[in-house]
Amino acid sequence: MALRSTAKRMFLVVALGMSSVAASAQDVGDWVLSPWQGSDVLFPGVIESRSGSVVTVRFDDGDVESRPADTVRPFTWTAGSKIACRWSDGEWYKATIRSISGDGYTMQIRYDDDGTVENTNTGRCRTR
């Protein structure tokens, strides 16, 4: 996780409300939400490299994919964000973020269907 320093994440969390910053979240080291293999859901990751209009994203679960830069958006998850996370049965369930730690990777969520609270990481979650 060397690309994702705490300082970089803190900057992104503070700056995300500014549209000019949001539009430029396609530089190496930027934390983003990106589709994986053409899916309609977005997964968190970091831009590892850029060549013209193509970025390579290293997703928080370790997968890597190159894709058009205009298909990624800034990472915007905060406490209260609605997401979906993978439960121990391998299925995806709707959840709400209760808190995200200072590293921006570990978080506490609450599953919407039964109220279960779980400590997890961003690599196990996605959003639309």
WOTADA-V296678 format. One record per residue. RES is the residue in three letters. PSI is psi in whole degrees, -180 to 180 (* if undefined). OMEGA is omega as a letter, one per 30 degrees, with the letter a starting at -180 (NA if undefined). D_CENTER is the distance of its C-alpha to the mean C-alpha in Angstrom with 1 decimal. Layout:
BEGIN
RES & PSI & OMEGA & D_CENTER
RES & PSI & OMEGA & D_CENTER
END
This chain:
BEGIN
MET & 26 & a & 13.3
ALA & -33 & a & 15.9
LEU & -24 & a & 13.8
ARG & 79 & l & 11.5
SER & 155 & l & 14.3
THR & -39 & a & 14.5
ALA & -42 & l & 16.3
LYS & -45 & l & 13.7
ARG & -43 & a & 11.0
MET & -42 & l & 13.9
PHE & -46 & a & 14.9
LEU & -41 & a & 11.7
VAL & -43 & a & 11.9
VAL & -39 & a & 15.5
ALA & -12 & a & 15.5
LEU & -25 & l & 13.1
GLY & -12 & a & 16.1
MET & 120 & a & 18.0
SER & -35 & a & 18.0
SER & -33 & l & 19.3
VAL & -42 & a & 16.4
ALA & -40 & a & 13.8
ALA & -24 & a & 16.0
SER & 14 & a & 16.0
ALA & 57 & l & 12.3
GLN & 27 & l & 13.4
ASP & 157 & l & 15.1
VAL & 130 & a & 15.0
GLY & -14 & l & 12.9
ASP & 139 & l & 10.5
TRP & 127 & a & 6.9
VAL & 170 & l & 5.6
LEU & 131 & a & 4.7
SER & 145 & l & 7.7
PRO & 156 & l & 10.4
TRP & 124 & l & 11.9
GLN & 47 & l & 15.7
GLY & 8 & l & 16.3
SER & 166 & l & 14.8
ASP & 8 & l & 14.4
VAL & 158 & a & 11.1
LEU & 138 & a & 7.6
PHE & 146 & a & 5.3
PRO & 145 & l & 2.4
GLY & -175 & a & 5.4
VAL & 138 & l & 8.2
ILE & 119 & a & 11.2
GLU & -35 & l & 14.0
SER & 164 & l & 16.8
ARG & 136 & l & 18.1
SER & 103 & a & 21.4
GLY & -122 & a & 22.6
SER & 17 & l & 20.4
VAL & 132 & l & 18.5
VAL & 151 & l & 15.4
THR & 122 & a & 14.5
VAL & 128 & l & 10.9
ARG & 108 & a & 10.6
PHE & 155 & a & 8.0
ASP & -18 & l & 7.4
ASP & 0 & l & 10.2
GLY & -17 & l & 12.4
ASP & 155 & l & 13.0
VAL & 138 & l & 13.6
GLU & 141 & l & 14.4
SER & 141 & a & 16.0
ARG & 164 & l & 15.8
PRO & 136 & a & 17.0
ALA & -30 & a & 15.3
ASP & 1 & l & 15.9
THR & -5 & l & 13.6
VAL & 154 & l & 10.3
ARG & 164 & a & 9.4
PRO & 148 & l & 8.2
PHE & 125 & a & 5.1
THR & 11 & a & 7.4
TRP & 134 & l & 6.9
THR & 175 & l & 10.3
ALA & 132 & a & 13.2
GLY & -14 & l & 14.4
SER & 141 & l & 11.4
LYS & 125 & a & 12.3
ILE & -173 & l & 10.1
ALA & 139 & a & 11.6
CYS & 153 & l & 11.8
ARG & 123 & l & 14.2
TRP & 170 & a & 17.4
SER & -18 & l & 20.0
ASP & 1 & l & 21.9
GLY & -6 & a & 19.1
GLU & 156 & l & 18.7
TRP & 134 & l & 15.7
TYR & 144 & l & 16.5
LYS & 142 & a & 15.4
ALA & 166 & l & 14.4
THR & 133 & l & 14.0
ILE & 126 & l & 12.2
ARG & -39 & l & 15.3
SER & 153 & l & 14.1
ILE & 132 & a & 11.6
SER & 171 & a & 13.7
GLY & -24 & l & 14.5
ASP & -9 & l & 12.6
GLY & 5 & a & 9.2
TYR & -43 & l & 8.6
THR & 145 & a & 11.2
MET & 164 & l & 11.7
GLN & 132 & a & 14.4
ILE & 164 & l & 14.2
ARG & 120 & l & 17.2
TYR & 134 & a & 17.8
ASP & -33 & a & 19.4
ASP & -38 & a & 22.2
ASP & 0 & l & 23.9
GLY & 5 & l & 22.5
THR & 133 & l & 21.6
VAL & 135 & a & 19.6
GLU & 143 & l & 17.6
ASN & 129 & a & 16.0
THR & -166 & l & 13.1
ASN & 164 & a & 9.9
THR & -26 & l & 6.2
GLY & -10 & l & 7.7
ARG & 10 & a & 9.9
CYS & 164 & a & 8.0
ARG & 175 & l & 7.2
THR & 173 & l & 8.3
ARG & * & NA & 11.0
END
